[in-house]
Amino acid sequence: MTRVAVAGASGRMGRMLIEAVQLAPDCTLAGALDRPGSPGLGQDATAWLGQASGVLVTDDIAHGLAGADVLIDFTRPEGTLAHLAACRRQGVGMVIGTTGFSEAGKAEVAAAAAEIGIVMAPNMSVGVNVVLRLLDMAARALNEGYDIEIVEAHHRHKVDAPSGTALAMGETVASALGRDLRACAVYGREGVTGERDPSTIGFATVRGGDIVGDHTVMFCGTGERIEISHKASSRIGYAQGSLRAARFLAGRGAGLFTMAQVLGFE
């Protein structure tokens, strides 16, 4: 059994992760963390499911990790980095789905991976990671005569833009074309912008309602347009992918791994 702790246990994604752990025959819930002041603190982590797990939601990170093999974290960078330090001290692996890290934050994750196993990806969905592979193939084939635009949409509560997944898609395409995304990305257009520079990769962001996550990459040529899309109707795909990552870490040593490695693409 893989003993899993979940960060952000009272949030939408945290609850989806807890439910997925409860349904998985080879995983068990070992801890449930939430931020100080959360109304869920002290409650059974599965009470909202009408079940009793015996695991109480806590803001004591060390206590919440005490019986865990791996922590799954989809919170925010500052919270994830606090959890990272505790996991490093206690030898607990991490599956990190949090996005919006600064370069310094990414460096902290990489340093911790010298001591513990970490799977980090901007999107844990198996489907999204298959799409990333398809984008690499498409970009190599459509390397001339096609303008590339990335459109993403998420719920009104998302705090970073573009999404980590959209950026990962952009990085995949740019790498396949031999470009540096930092130099060729265009994140907004307004007013008289002039003719489109064919070497750029454009991003458009939509925020509204309860959209779980839609991503489309358009390769716009003359006389045709190729679109590669992924649309999530539920967070369950992220949860199932996270459990695959947690299983992947079981029995492995230190290292920083990607979902491509989890899925056997690399």
C-alpha positions in Angstrom: 0.0 0.0 0.0 1.2 3.5 -0.8 0.6 5.8 2.1 -0.6 9.1 0.8 -0.9 12.5 2.5 -2.8 15.3 0.8 -2.2 19.0 1.1 -5.1 21.5 0.9 -7.4 18.8 2.1 -10.4 21.0 2.5 -10.2 22.5 -1.0 -11.7 21.4 -4.3 -8.7 19.6 -5.5 -7.7 18.3 -2.1 -11.1 16.6 -1.7 -10.9 15.1 -5.1 -7.5 13.6 -4.2 -8.8 12.2 -1.0 -11.7 10.6 -2.7 -9.4 9.1 -5.3 -7.1 7.7 -2.6 -10.1 6.2 -0.8 -11.2 4.4 -3.9 -7.8 3.1 -4.9 -7.2 -0.5 -3.6 -3.4 0.0 -3.4 -3.4 3.4 -1.6 -4.3 4.5 1.9 -4.8 8.0 3.3 -2.1 8.7 5.8 -2.4 12.5 6.4 -4.5 15.5 5.5 -2.9 19.0 5.7 -4.6 22.4 5.5 -3.7 26.0 6.1 -4.0 27.6 9.6 -7.4 29.0 10.1 -9.1 26.6 7.7 -12.6 25.6 9.0 -11.8 22.0 8.2 -9.1 21.7 10.8 -9.8 18.9 13.3 -12.4 17.2 11.2 -12.1 13.7 9.8 -10.7 14.1 6.3 -13.4 12.0 4.7 -16.4 13.3 6.8 -17.7 15.1 3.7 -18.0 11.7 2.0 -20.0 10.3 4.9 -17.1 8.1 5.9 -14.6 8.0 8.8 -11.0 7.6 7.8 -9.5 8.2 11.3 -7.3 10.9 9.6 -7.9 14.4 11.0 -7.2 17.5 8.9 -4.3 19.3 10.6 -2.1 22.4 10.1 0.8 20.6 11.9 2.9 19.7 8.8 5.2 17.3 10.7 2.3 15.5 12.3 0.4 15.3 9.0 3.4 13.7 7.2 4.4 11.3 10.0 2.9 8.2 8.5 3.2 9.1 4.8 5.3 7.7 2.0 4.3 10.6 -0.3 2.6 14.0 -0.2 0.4 15.2 -3.1 0.4 19.0 -3.2 -1.8 21.2 -5.5 -1.7 24.3 -3.3 0.2 27.5 -3.9 3.9 28.1 -4.2 4.5 29.4 -0.7 2.5 26.6 0.9 4.2 23.9 -1.3 7.7 25.2 -0.4 6.8 25.0 3.3 5.6 21.4 2.8 8.8 20.7 0.7 11.0 21.6 3.6 9.2 19.3 5.9 9.1 16.4 3.4 12.9 16.9 3.0 13.4 16.6 6.8 11.1 13.6 7.2 12.1 11.7 4.0 8.7 11.9 2.4 8.4 12.0 -1.4 6.3 14.6 -3.1 4.0 14.8 -6.1 3.8 18.6 -6.9 1.0 19.8 -9.1 1.3 23.4 -7.9 2.0 26.0 -10.5 3.2 29.6 -10.5 6.7 29.0 -9.0 9.4 31.7 -9.3 12.8 30.6 -10.6 14.0 30.6 -7.0 11.1 28.3 -6.0 11.9 25.9 -8.8 15.5 25.9 -7.6 14.4 24.9 -4.1 12.4 22.0 -5.5 15.5 20.9 -7.6 17.7 21.1 -4.5 15.3 19.0 -2.4 15.2 16.3 -5.2 18.8 15.5 -4.3 17.4 14.0 -1.1 13.9 12.9 -1.8 11.9 11.6 -4.8 9.7 14.3 -6.4 7.4 14.2 -9.4 6.7 17.7 -10.6 4.5 18.7 -13.5 2.3 21.6 -14.4 -0.5 19.2 -15.2 -0.9 15.7 -13.7 -3.5 14.6 -16.2 -2.5 11.6 -18.3 -4.5 13.1 -21.2 -2.6 16.4 -21.0 0.7 14.6 -21.0 -0.3 12.7 -24.1 -1.2 16.0 -25.7 2.3 17.3 -24.9 3.8 14.4 -26.9 1.5 15.1 -29.8 2.4 18.8 -29.7 6.1 17.9 -30.0 5.4 15.8 -33.1 3.1 18.4 -34.6 5.5 21.3 -34.1 8.4 19.4 -35.8 6.2 18.6 -38.8 4.6 22.1 -39.0 7.8 24.1 -38.6 7.2 26.4 -41.5 4.2 28.5 -42.6 2.1 28.0 -39.5 1.4 30.6 -36.8 1.0 29.2 -33.3 -1.5 30.4 -30.8 -2.4 28.9 -27.4 -5.8 29.5 -25.8 -6.6 28.4 -22.2 -9.6 28.8 -20.0 -10.1 28.2 -16.2 -12.5 29.0 -13.4 -12.7 32.4 -11.8 -10.7 31.3 -8.7 -7.4 30.6 -10.6 -4.8 33.1 -9.5 -2.0 32.6 -12.1 -2.0 33.2 -15.9 -1.3 31.8 -18.3 -1.8 28.5 -16.7 1.2 26.2 -16.0 -0.2 23.8 -18.5 -0.4 26.4 -21.2 3.2 27.4 -20.5 4.2 23.8 -20.7 2.5 23.5 -24.0 4.3 26.6 -25.2 7.7 25.3 -24.0 7.1 22.0 -25.7 6.3 23.7 -29.0 9.2 26.2 -28.7 11.7 23.5 -27.9 10.6 21.4 -30.9 11.1 24.4 -33.1 14.5 25.3 -31.6 13.2 28.5 -30.0 13.3 30.0 -26.5 9.8 30.6 -25.2 11.0 33.5 -23.1 12.1 35.3 -26.2 9.2 34.5 -28.5 6.1 34.4 -26.3 3.4 37.1 -26.7 1.0 37.2 -23.7 -1.4 39.9 -24.7 -2.4 42.1 -27.7 -4.1 45.5 -27.6 -4.3 48.5 -29.9 -2.4 48.7 -33.2 0.0 45.8 -32.9 1.2 45.6 -36.4 1.5 42.5 -38.5 2.0 39.2 -36.6 5.7 38.2 -36.2 5.7 34.6 -37.5 8.4 33.6 -35.0 6.2 34.3 -32.0 3.9 32.0 -30.0 0.8 33.8 -28.7 -1.2 33.1 -25.6 -4.7 34.0 -24.7 -6.3 33.6 -21.3 -10.0 33.2 -20.2 -11.1 33.2 -16.6 -14.7 32.6 -15.6 -17.3 30.5 -13.9 -16.4 26.9 -12.9 -14.3 26.0 -16.0 -12.1 23.1 -14.8 -9.5 23.6 -17.6 -9.5 23.9 -21.4 -6.4 24.2 -23.5 -6.1 24.5 -27.3 -3.0 24.9 -29.4 -3.7 26.2 -32.9 -1.3 25.8 -35.8 -2.7 28.3 -38.3 -1.5 27.9 -41.8 -2.7 29.1 -45.2 -5.9 27.2 -46.2 -5.9 25.0 -43.1 -5.8 25.1 -39.3 -4.8 22.3 -37.0 -6.0 22.4 -33.4 -4.9 20.1 -30.6 -7.1 20.4 -27.6 -7.6 19.0 -24.1 -10.8 19.8 -22.2 -11.2 18.7 -18.6 -14.8 18.3 -17.3 -13.7 17.1 -13.8 -10.6 17.2 -11.6 -10.6 13.5 -11.4 -8.1 13.2 -14.2 -5.6 15.2 -12.3 -6.2 13.1 -9.2 -5.8 9.8 -11.1 -2.6 11.0 -12.7 -1.3 12.1 -9.3 -1.9 8.6 -7.9 0.1 7.2 -10.8 2.9 9.5 -9.9 2.7 8.5 -6.2 2.9 4.8 -7.2 5.9 5.6 -9.5 7.8 7.1 -6.5 7.2 4.0 -4.3 10.5 2.3 -3.9 12.5 4.9 -5.8 15.3 7.0 -4.4 15.9 10.7 -4.7 15.4 12.5 -8.0 13.3 15.0 -9.9 10.9 13.2 -12.2 8.4 14.3 -14.9 5.0 12.9 -15.8 6.6 11.8 -19.1 8.8 9.5 -17.1 5.9 8.3 -15.0 4.0 7.4 -18.2 7.1 5.7 -19.7 7.6 8.2 -22.5 11.2 8.9 -21.4 
